[in-house]
Amino acid sequence: MLSIIYTQESMTKKPINRIRVVLAEKDRSNRWLADKLDKTDATISKWCGNKMQPSLETLIEIAKVLDVDVRELLNGTKE
């Protein structure tokens, strides 16, 4: 029963970051970002899939590398 509740909850969970979207808009790959940040492909993949979130400091670094405002990397909290 608990796993069913968890599954339903995760299906409705809104993504926190837009890293994948911004990478696509900039025509950049996960590998490119991994190289720029000296991170693994697996870490970037987790961020892009919203399975894990980067620290605030890393999010700022990502914004600098992608030449965007850090707010562009986050989904808004207002609906």
WOJO-V731520 format. One record per backbone hydrogen bond with DSSP energy under -1.0 kcal/mol. CO is the residue of the C=O (numbers start at 1). NH is the residue of the N-H. If there is no record, write none. Layout:
BEGIN
{{CO;NH} {CO;NH}}
END
This chain:
BEGIN
{{1;5} {2;6} {3;7} {4;8} {5;9} {6;10} {7;11} {8;12} {16;75} {18;22} {19;23} {20;24} {21;25} {22;26} {23;28} {24;27} {29;33} {30;34} {31;35} {32;36} {33;37} {34;39} {40;44} {41;45} {42;46} {43;47} {44;48} {45;49} {46;51} {46;52} {47;50} {55;59} {56;60} {57;61} {58;62} {59;63} {60;64} {61;65} {62;66} {63;68} {69;72} {70;73} {71;74} {73;18}}
END
